[in-house]
Each structure stands twice: as C-alpha cells, then as structure tokens.
Amino acid sequence: MEERLRDEDPEPRELSGWGDAIMLQPYYSGQTEQDLSALFGADFAAAVVQVEPGVWSGPIRSGYGLHLVKVLRRQDARIPA
C-alpha cells in the first residue's frame, strides 16, 4: 500500500476505497494537533505534526489501527493581533 501511494500519489478525494472502511473521513483539512488528538489520540497527533509535508508517511498507529498519512500543508501557530 505504501509503495502504491508513493507511486500513484493520489489526491485526497481519490482515496475512497483504499484500505479498510471506518466511520471517519478519508481526509481532514485545517486540523490542529489538538483536533487530531481528540479524533485519533495524542500519540497519533504528535506523530502527524512531525511528518514532512508533501510526502506519504507512516504507518502511524491510532486507536483505529495503522494509517498512512500525507500532510499537504502546515501552518505554524500564531498569536492573533
């Protein structure tokens, strides 16, 4: 699966049908580390924020099993004006 992801590099919307079906979305956008922690657990969230953007990484374990992830864009936290 990892090799297929790296070779084909699908867009997130093309991922339905890949892997095992679970009651979660195939992709998430605009999630903070806290958001990911609430959904998948603190260890998963901590690992995802370390992933290099633009490449498939993993497997990363959550309470749902193992995941291959691709961070498309990372935005650093900031203090609002």
Secondary structure per residue as TSV (DSSP state, phi and psi in degrees):
chain	resnum	aa	ss	phi	psi
A	1	M	-	360.0	-44.1
A	2	E	H	-58.9	-45.2
A	3	E	H	-63.1	-42.0
A	4	R	H	-61.6	-43.0
A	5	L	H	-61.5	-45.1
A	6	R	H	-67.6	-37.7
A	7	D	H	-71.4	-45.8
A	8	E	H	-88.3	-26.6
A	9	D	-	43.5	60.6
A	10	P	-	-68.8	155.5
A	11	E	-	-73.9	152.2
A	12	P	G	-53.2	-38.2
A	13	R	G	-69.5	-14.3
A	14	E	G	-88.1	1.2
A	15	L	G	-87.6	-7.6
A	16	S	T	-61.4	136.1
A	17	G	T	93.9	-9.7
A	18	W	S	-88.5	136.4
A	19	G	S	72.8	-169.7
A	20	D	-	-85.3	142.3
A	21	A	-	-75.0	132.9
A	22	I	-	-136.3	170.2
A	23	M	S	-83.9	37.0
A	24	L	S	-126.6	164.9
A	25	Q	-	-72.0	154.5
A	26	P	S	-75.9	-16.9
A	27	Y	-	-151.5	155.5
A	28	Y	-	-130.8	141.7
A	29	S	-	-125.0	142.1
A	30	G	S	68.4	31.1
A	31	Q	-	-92.3	138.1
A	32	T	-	-87.0	169.0
A	33	E	H	-59.1	-38.7
A	34	Q	H	-63.4	-42.0
A	35	D	H	-60.0	-47.6
A	36	L	H	-63.8	-37.5
A	37	S	H	-62.7	-41.9
A	38	A	H	-65.3	-35.2
A	39	L	H	-82.1	-43.6
A	40	F	H	-120.8	-9.1
A	41	G	-	106.5	154.2
A	42	A	H	-63.9	-40.3
A	43	D	H	-64.4	-42.1
A	44	F	H	-61.7	-49.2
A	45	A	H	-59.5	-44.1
A	46	A	H	-62.0	-37.3
A	47	A	H	-70.7	-41.3
A	48	V	H	-64.5	-38.4
A	49	V	T	-69.3	-11.3
A	50	Q	T	-93.8	-8.8
A	51	V	S	-68.7	138.0
A	52	E	-	-70.9	126.1
A	53	P	T	-61.4	143.3
A	54	G	T	92.5	-2.7
A	55	V	S	-131.1	148.9
A	56	W	E	-72.3	137.0
A	57	S	E	-136.1	158.8
A	58	G	E	126.9	-170.2
A	59	P	E	-74.1	147.2
A	60	I	E	-119.3	128.9
A	61	R	E	-85.2	138.4
A	62	S	E	-131.3	-177.1
A	63	G	T	-66.1	-14.0
A	64	Y	T	-94.0	-11.1
A	65	G	E	131.1	-151.2
A	66	L	E	-101.1	141.7
A	67	H	E	-130.8	142.1
A	68	L	E	-100.7	130.7
A	69	V	E	-127.0	152.8
A	70	K	E	-135.7	115.8
A	71	V	-	-85.7	119.6
A	72	L	-	-82.1	-37.6
A	73	R	-	-154.0	142.9
A	74	R	-	-122.4	135.5
A	75	Q	-	-122.0	125.1
A	76	D	-	-67.6	149.0
A	77	A	-	-66.3	152.1
A	78	R	-	-146.1	158.1
A	79	I	-	-90.7	125.2
A	80	P	-	-61.8	152.0
A	81	A	-	-68.1	360.0
